[in-house]
Amino acid sequence: MTLSPSLRLTDGHSIPQLGLGVYKVPDATAADTVQVALEAGYRHIDTAALYDNESGVGQGIARSGLPRDEVFVTTKVWNDRHGFDETRRAFDESLGKLGLDYVDLYLIHWPAPRQDRYLATWRALEVLRAEGRARSIGVSNFHTHHLDRLLAESALAPVINQVELHPWLQQAALREYDAAHGILTEAWSPLARGRAIGNATLDRIGARHGKSAAQVVIRWHLQLGNVVIPKSVTPVRIRENFDVFDFALDEADLAAIGALDSGERTGKDPDDLD
Ligand SMILES: NC(=O)c1ccc[n+]([C@@H]2O[C@H](COP(=O)([O-])OP(=O)(O)OC[C@H]3O[C@@H](n4cnc5c(N)ncnc54)[C@H](OP(=O)(O)O)[C@@H]3O)[C@@H](O)[C@H]2O)c1
């Protein structure tokens, strides 16, 4: 079975570069979805307390029979649980729902800057890491000015920044900042929530390689060095999205995709979400 390559995190752990996102996957069917993915070769699942499917995700992992250390599990603390004590409670709840005794990666879901509590939240993540219950810790939706502050005022740096990133929002400056600080960039909504499907440029590139637009975009993320977590509940698409390790985009393909960048978000600007 083909598995995803892994990328090294600055804390010494590794993360499978291609994983499955499960936002909007119902808890009742999440176990089936996760099982399909694990059978297809995925070894990395991205959930969050907000998604309300940590129980189903945990059941899917348990059902697979895979050793715990072969599946990389990410979850996140939601915006209403910022602060040191509250984050620790939220983490315990997530771990309980997942049925695990550690997660591989715990993220601050959004900086929620108006609450001005993400530094206290980060302290809680540092302690969870020291306890070994979160093997790695990182952030999500952090602009460079949020990262500047976190790095200046913390003992530990995040290993990952998970942000909205797709051909219409390529985040070149943020990716450069992350790389300069040893932070991996992880792409959420990597298919721009489906906008990539049916795009003429991506279809044309795909036709040359015998691949779909979705596969072209996932391949583009991999070649940029992003961690990438496309979501699907559709078994044939879950498998399709993983079938991206037998071709490579060339310079002309990369330039054509590069030209799609328009700075358009599908989600909120992190400075505006609390
Ligand atoms: N940190 C954050 O704030 C944040 C925010 C948003 C998302 N995320 C994470 O990122 C993950 C991915 O983002 P996303 O779920 O927003 O969007 P996405 O992965 O860009 O797109 C998912 C959509 O594309 C469809 N799709 C997937 N593969 C396809 C294919 N091969 N052909 C045609 N359609 C396909 C899916 O449909 P079906 O499911 O119906 O097949 C779904 O409607 C999330 O699940 C979550 O884990 C994180």
The ligand as a MOL file (V3000), in Angstrom:
LIG
                    3D

  0  0  0     0  0            999 V3000
M  V30 BEGIN CTAB
M  V30 COUNTS 48 52 0 0 0
M  V30 BEGIN ATOM
M  V30 1 N -8.2880 25.3500 10.9510 0
M  V30 2 C -9.3730 25.8130 10.4140 0
M  V30 3 O -9.8630 26.8980 10.7670 0
M  V30 4 C -10.0490 25.0360 9.3530 0
M  V30 5 C -11.0830 25.6180 8.6000 0
M  V30 6 C -11.6800 24.8550 7.5950 0
M  V30 7 C -11.2390 23.5720 7.3600 0
M  V30 8 N -10.2380 23.0190 8.1260 0 CHG=1
M  V30 9 C -9.7440 21.6420 7.8930 0
M  V30 10 O -9.4230 21.4940 6.5140 0
M  V30 11 C -10.1650 20.4000 5.9800 0
M  V30 12 C -10.4520 20.6120 4.5090 0
M  V30 13 O -11.1330 21.8250 4.2880 0
M  V30 14 P -12.6780 21.9140 3.8270 0
M  V30 15 O -13.3740 20.7180 4.3370 0
M  V30 16 O -13.1790 23.2310 4.2440 0 CHG=-1
M  V30 17 O -12.6350 21.9650 2.2590 0
M  V30 18 P -11.8930 21.2310 1.0220 0
M  V30 19 O -11.1600 20.0350 1.4780 0
M  V30 20 O -11.1750 22.2870 0.2750 0
M  V30 21 O -13.1450 20.8040 0.1300 0
M  V30 22 C -14.0820 19.8670 0.5760 0
M  V30 23 C -15.2080 19.8230 -0.4570 0
M  V30 24 O -14.7020 19.3430 -1.7050 0
M  V30 25 C -15.4110 18.1620 -2.0790 0
M  V30 26 N -14.4110 17.2480 -2.6680 0
M  V30 27 C -13.3680 16.6600 -2.0360 0
M  V30 28 N -12.6560 15.9140 -2.8800 0
M  V30 29 C -13.2500 16.0010 -4.0810 0
M  V30 30 C -12.9970 15.4370 -5.3450 0
M  V30 31 N -11.9570 14.6180 -5.5390 0
M  V30 32 N -13.8310 15.7530 -6.3720 0
M  V30 33 C -14.8840 16.5850 -6.1910 0
M  V30 34 N -15.1780 17.1610 -5.0090 0
M  V30 35 C -14.3690 16.8580 -3.9520 0
M  V30 36 C -16.0310 17.6130 -0.8130 0
M  V30 37 O -17.2270 16.9180 -1.1060 0
M  V30 38 P -17.7280 15.5470 -0.3900 0
M  V30 39 O -17.2850 15.5770 1.0470 0
M  V30 40 O -19.2240 15.6440 -0.5400 0
M  V30 41 O -17.1550 14.4060 -1.1490 0
M  V30 42 C -16.3230 18.9010 -0.0390 0
M  V30 43 O -17.5310 19.4900 -0.4820 0
M  V30 44 C -11.4100 20.3730 6.8700 0
M  V30 45 O -12.1510 19.1840 6.7280 0
M  V30 46 C -10.7900 20.5790 8.2150 0
M  V30 47 O -10.1830 19.3840 8.6830 0
M  V30 48 C -9.6380 23.7440 9.1000 0
M  V30 END ATOM
M  V30 BEGIN BOND
M  V30 1 1 1 2
M  V30 2 2 2 3
M  V30 3 1 2 4
M  V30 4 1 4 5
M  V30 5 2 4 48
M  V30 6 2 5 6
M  V30 7 1 6 7
M  V30 8 2 7 8
M  V30 9 1 8 9
M  V30 10 1 8 48
M  V30 11 1 9 10
M  V30 12 1 9 46
M  V30 13 1 10 11
M  V30 14 1 11 12
M  V30 15 1 11 44
M  V30 16 1 12 13
M  V30 17 1 13 14
M  V30 18 2 14 15
M  V30 19 1 14 16
M  V30 20 1 14 17
M  V30 21 1 17 18
M  V30 22 2 18 19
M  V30 23 1 18 20
M  V30 24 1 18 21
M  V30 25 1 21 22
M  V30 26 1 22 23
M  V30 27 1 23 24
M  V30 28 1 23 42
M  V30 29 1 24 25
M  V30 30 1 25 26
M  V30 31 1 25 36
M  V30 32 1 26 27
M  V30 33 1 26 35
M  V30 34 2 27 28
M  V30 35 1 28 29
M  V30 36 1 29 30
M  V30 37 2 29 35
M  V30 38 1 30 31
M  V30 39 2 30 32
M  V30 40 1 32 33
M  V30 41 2 33 34
M  V30 42 1 34 35
M  V30 43 1 36 37
M  V30 44 1 36 42
M  V30 45 1 37 38
M  V30 46 2 38 39
M  V30 47 1 38 40
M  V30 48 1 38 41
M  V30 49 1 42 43
M  V30 50 1 44 45
M  V30 51 1 44 46
M  V30 52 1 46 47
M  V30 END BOND
M  V30 END CTAB
M  END
